[in-house]
Amino acid sequence: MNPRTIRLLGAALAALPLLTACSGDEQGRFDAQRATPSPTCLQHQDQQPGSRYSAGQEADPTAVLEMMRFYTANGTKAYCDGKPPTDADQRWTGLYTALGGDAAHVRRPSA
């Protein structure tokens, strides 16, 4: 990650308290499919983003970067069950783009 990206991520994290109000379960954790480092398809997220991802300067940078890395590498893949993204999935991808992630790296719901 280049210094500009790191600065942008820091600024985005500082601006995130307003997303906390809609973050759902404050203990929500991102499932980065660790058992499958290079998944061929995505599993749906079971939880909404929690405060460790959306609490501004109080967020966990390691957790945020893991989520960002996952979507950057895998976000355009189809869901394994062939279904569209759930509300939880959409909140995670919305957080990804709010933090400065390129929207081209995540799937859009089908119309």
C-alpha angles and dihedrals in degrees: 000000000000123000093255091055091048091051091049091049090050091050092047092050090051090053096048103090089094090060090053091075090065097034096104117206108031089212092053112141130197116240105221091181091242092178087064108041092183104031120192090210138016129255116218116255112251096201138045117244110283132209094273085071101032108033097101111226089002092060121113105253093200092054092045093050092048090054092046092049092048095053093042090056101033111013097109095054119109122253113262093236092052092238126127122260116288124229088265091051090051092050090053094049089045089054090048092056093041088057091054101269114150110258088218087071095063133064121250120220112259115253 
